Amino acid sequence: MRALNSTLHDCGCSLSSTSASTLPDLLQEFVTGLSVLARGTIHEKLQWAFNLYDTDDDGVITREELLDVVSAIYDLMGKYAEPVITPDTASEHVDRVFQVLVFRPLL
């Protein structure tokens, strides 16, 4: 259930018991997201990708938000992924991304 909830969360959905959404609503949201990825404009695809990582909708992707999403993706890949995923892999990956993005001058 945790992996499914993480996957749905990554797509902008939730299976939270406090959510008023029904399963058909969640599926419609999921399919809409897939449609944007398959047939959306570049802007729509970039917005969808940004929203995937900006989990608190504040317009900023923090290290913690990126770590949550990357960790969920690694969890979905499982223990048989190549190369082998260690407990520190997600954090190391996020650190490398932020090192490149934060210190790169704006063009």
Phi, psi and omega in degrees: 000322180300316180296318179296315179297319178297317180297313179296320178299318180298336179264007179089015181245171179208146174251024182299140181292340179274352182284140178275357182290146175259166179303317176301322177297317180295318179294321178296318177299317180297313181294323177299318177299317178296323179296318178298317180294323184278321188233003183285166175288169177303316180299314180297320179293318178295320178296318178298315180296317178299314180297330177301319183269332180275076190290339179257009175056036179261004178084007181226137175261111180273167177301319182295319179295315179297319179297319178300314183290315180297319178298319178297320179295316178296323176299320179292328180292331177082176186282353182260013181292150176243128355291165183299136180263121178264169178301336181265356186301312182298314180297318178296319179298312180297319178301318179296318179298312182292328177297318180288314186285319185289325184260005178273129179293146177289140180270000000 
